[in-house]
């Protein structure tokens, strides 16, 4: 590979895809970024075996080729030089290594130590500008994991980032049930419904979209990268490979993300949303303040109790280790006698409007809040009153 490219363009392209490169991994090769020179473009790709980010910039290609290098070392060099253009080149040479390994003797059946010779290709990546030159070790493309393709049935999603922000807080983190470690996308006419749940809470919100062929679950890592890199309306594709694995791509402003859907079936989450119940209305800011006071004592198991007395909501918690207890009073309308995980309640309040309206069917039933089309469900804590 040999090419010339605008320094700023290469630096910008590198910045767009390096988020998909893990800092450490049991497979060291994927801590590199793959650079491919072909058809007047340099294409850079980061891939963590779950999600790939790809972006390209125009370049003068003297010799097509590819190699994987350290993104940090490349970025450090580009930031130090001020040249308008930089030259890059990949060279390789064959090296012979001699070593020993144990092999069984066909006659005696015993293992014996024999000398072996291996040949491998050693690559170096050099970048030059302003009279400065940096040489980096490089990895052959064939040793880099194959990046999933951007192909298949096309779909569009509008407001995907808003929807992901609304529900991603409820994603599971434990890994026991893989299907819960992400956000579920379910096509429904001209809408796509986004849902996330960790078994203790559930969040559901719709976004405009069409063309998604079936329900899929985006991995948590993909969700985080989408929130970091793409806004508003995105286009994409979806396909299944020969093994039946579902892949999705998302494209926006020259950036492409490709990810594999999480294996496993997402729960029938609509059945988990209770119907009816009494309504509790309270000013969001006042409840936030009260909750902050109670959570400051680190109540045991994070449990916070909500109980109405007339037009007042009593918010209380107790630390069983220290014996400290705190109770705060907030004006409210409605009736409630229920306990929740305080941190989970804070997550809902951070996404509420001026007033939180919580529907409660009983002390042992989930609470349901709705705001701007999003449904938030939170499981109760069982306590002695």
N, C-alpha and C positions, 0 to 999 in steps of 0.2 A: 504494500500500500504506500502511495505517495501522493500528497495533495497539498494545496495552498487554500487557506480559508481566512475570512475576516476574524480577527481576534474577538471582537465584541459579539459577533454572531455565535462563535463557538462557545464562548463563556456563557452566553444566555441559554443556549441549547443545553449545555451541561447542567446549568442551574435548574432547568425544568425537569430533568429526569433523575437527578441524583437522589431524590427522595425515596426512590424504590430500591436503592442500594443499601443493604444492611451493613452496619459498622463491623459486626462480628458474625460469624456463622460457622457451623460445623463443616460446611463445604466452602473453603476459602475462595474458590474461583468467583463466586457470586458477589464477593465484596468489591469486585471490579466492575467497570462499565464497558459495555461492548460498543466499539466504534466500527462502522462499516462504510467504506467509500465506494460509491457506485453511481453511475448515471448523473454526474454533476452534483451529487449531494453527499454530505456526511450525515449518517443516521446514528444517533446515540441511543443506547438502550440500557436501562437498569432493570434488574429482575431479581426478586427475592424468593423465587419458586412458587409464589402465590399471585403476585401482581407484577406486571411489566409496564414500564413507562417508556415511550419512544418519541423522539422528536428529531427533526432534520434541519440542516442549514445548507445553503448553497456553497459549493466549493469547486475549485479547479482540480480535477482528478487527473493525475498523470499516470497512475497505476491503481487499478481497483484492488481491493483487499479488505481485510478485517482483522481486528485484534481486540483483546480486552485489557484495560489498564486501570490503575488506581485513580478514581475520580478526584480524590483529595490532592494527590501529587500533581495531576494535570491542572486542576483549578488554581493551586498555589502558584504554579509557574505563570499561568495566564494573567493572574492578578498583579504579578510583579513587573511584567513587560508592558510597554505602552505602544508597541508597533501596531500599525493598521492591519497588517497581515502576518500570519504565522505559517510556517511550513512543518508538515508532519510526515514521518516516514516510518515504515515498519520493515525491519530486515530480519531474516532468519538464517540460521545455519545448523547443520546437523552435528550433534555431539554423540560420541560413543562413551558409554559408561560400562565399566567392568565391576562385577560384584559377585556375591555368592548366595546360593539358596539351597535349601534342603530338598532332595528328591528321593523317591524310593528306588532302591536297586532292584531291577526286574529279576535278577537271579537269586539274591538272598532275601529280598523283601524288606531289608533294613534301609533306613534313611541314611543318605550320605550327602556330604557337603560338596557341591560342585561349583565351578566358576561359570558365570553366565555373562553374556555381552548384550547390552541393549543400546539401541539408537533412538534418539528423540530430537525433535526440532526445538531449538531455543530461539525465542523471538525477543527483539528489543524494539521499543517504541521511542523515537526521538522527536522532539519538538524544538524548533529554532525560530528566534526573532530577536531583532535589535542586537545582533552579534552574540546573543546568549543561546546556549543550547543545553537541553536537559534530556537525559536518556533514562528511560524507565523499563523495568522488566515487563514483558507482555505475555499474554496467554492466547494460544491459538483458539479460533472460534469453535473448532470441533470439540474443544474441552469445555466450552461454555454451554450450560443447559439450553436446549431448544426453546425459543420464545414462542408462545402460542400465537396463532395467526389472527389477523384482523379480517374476518370474512363472515359470510352467512347472511341470515335474514336481517334486514335493517329495521331499526326502531328509533323513536325519538322520545325524549323525556324533558319536560319543562319544569324548572324549579326544583331540580333534583337535590341541589345543595341545601335548600330550605327544608325539604322533607327529611333529609338525612340528619340535619341538626335537630329537628323536632323529635326524632325517635331514637337516635343512636345511643343516647345515654342509657337506654334500657337493654343494650346488648349484654349477653352473658360473657363472663371473663374466665370461667372455670375450666372449660374444655371438656367437661364430662359429656355434654350433649352437643356435638359439633354443629348441628343445625341451628342452635341458638347463638353461636358465636359469629353473628353478623346481622344484616338487615334483610328481611324477606321482601321481595318485590312480586306483587300479584297483579296480573293484567285484569282489568275490569272495564270493558268498553273503551271509552276515550280517556279513562283514568288508569293509573297504576297505583295500587295501594302499598304503602311502605309500612312494615311492622317490625318491631324488635321486642324481645322479651328474655328475661333471665330466670323466669319461673316465679319471681317475687313481684314483678311489675311488668307492665305491657304498655307500649305506645304505638298508636296507629294514626297515619295521616295519608291523604291522597295527593297525588301530583298529576298534572296533565301528561298524557303519554299515549303512544300507540305503536303497535308492531311487535311488542314483546311477546314471544310465542308461548311462554309458559312461566309458571312460578319459579323463581330462582332465589337463592340466598347469597348475597354478596359477603365475602369474608370481612371481618372487622378491619384488617389491614387495608383492604381495598376501599372500604368506607372512609377511613381516615385520609387516604391519599386523594380520594375524590373531593372531600371537603377542603383539602389543602390546595388543590390544583385546578378545579373546574367550578364555574359558576353559571347559574341560569340554565339555558337550554343546551342539551347535549344530544348528539347523534351517536348511534352505535350499531353494532351487529351482534348476532347470537348464533351459535352453531353447536352441534354435538360432534365429537370425534368418534372414531371407530369403536372406542371402548365405552361409549355412551356418556362421556363426561361433557358437561355443558360449559361453554366458554362465552364470555361477553367482552365486547370492546366498547370504549367510550371515546369520542373524538371531539375536540374543541380547540380552535385556534392553532392548528398544527401540532397539537399534543394528542397522543393516542395512549390509552390505558387498556390493557388486556388482562383479564383475570378469569380464574376457574371458579364456578359456582361451588358452594359448600355442599358436600354430599349429605344426604339425609333429608327427611321430610320435616318441614316446619309445622308446629302444632296448628290445629284449627282454632286460630286465635280469636275469631269473632265469637266463638262459643264461651270465651272467658270474660266477656263484657257483660256485667249484670244489668238487668233492666229494672226500671222503677226506682224506689227508694226515696228517702227524705232528702231535701236539699239544704245544705249548709252554705251560707254566703258570708264571706269575710274579706276585708280589704287585704290585698296581697302584701303590701308594704308593712302593714301592722302585724300580720301573721309572720312575715319574714323576721321582723325585729324580735317578736316573742320567741320564735323558734331558735334564733341565734342565742338568746339568753339561756334557754334551756340546754341547748347543745354544748354550751361553754363548760358545763360541769361534767361532760362526757357521761351521759346517762348509760346505765348498764344495758348492754346489747344494742345500744343506740335507740332504745325504745322511748317514744314520746307519746303521751296520752292527750287526747282531745275530748273535752267534755263540756257541754253547754249547761249554763245555769241562767235561766231567763234569757236575756239578750246579751249574755257574756259568754265567750268561749274561754275555758280554762285550759291552758297549754302547760303541761307539767312533765317532769322527768326526775329520776333519782339515780344517784350513783351508789350502788349497794356496798362498794368497797370503802368509800369515804363517809357514807351516810348523808352526803349533801343532797338536798332536794331543792328544785326551783320550780316556781309556778308563775306564769305570766297571764294577764287577762287582756282579752281583745274583744271589742264590740263585734257582735255577729248576729245574723238572723238564721233561724232554723234550729234543728236539734242534732246533737251528735254525742256518741259515747263509743269511742273507738281508739285504738292505739296503732301507731305506724312506726316504721323505721324512719327516724328523723332525717337522715341524709337523703332517703328516697323522696320524702316530702319536700325537701329543699329543691331537689331536681325539678319537681313539678312546678313549684312556685317560681323558679327562674324562667319558666316558659309561660307563665300566666299573664293575663292582662291586669287591669287595675283591681279586679275582683276575682277571687277564687270561688268557684261554685262547685262544691263537692257533693256528689250524691252518695248516700250511705243507706244500705238496706238493713244493716245490723252490725253489732260489734265483731262478728266473725265472718263478715262478707267483705269483699273488696270495695274500696272507694273508687269512684269514677269522676274525673274532671275533664271538661271539654273546653278547648280554647282555639279559636281560629281554625276550626275543622279538624283539630287533632284531639284524639281520645287518649287520656292517660289513666291507666288502671294501676292501683297499688294495693297489694295484699295486706291484710291486717296482722297485727301482733296479738297473740292471745295472752291476756294478762288477768290478774285478779283485781277486781274493782273494790 
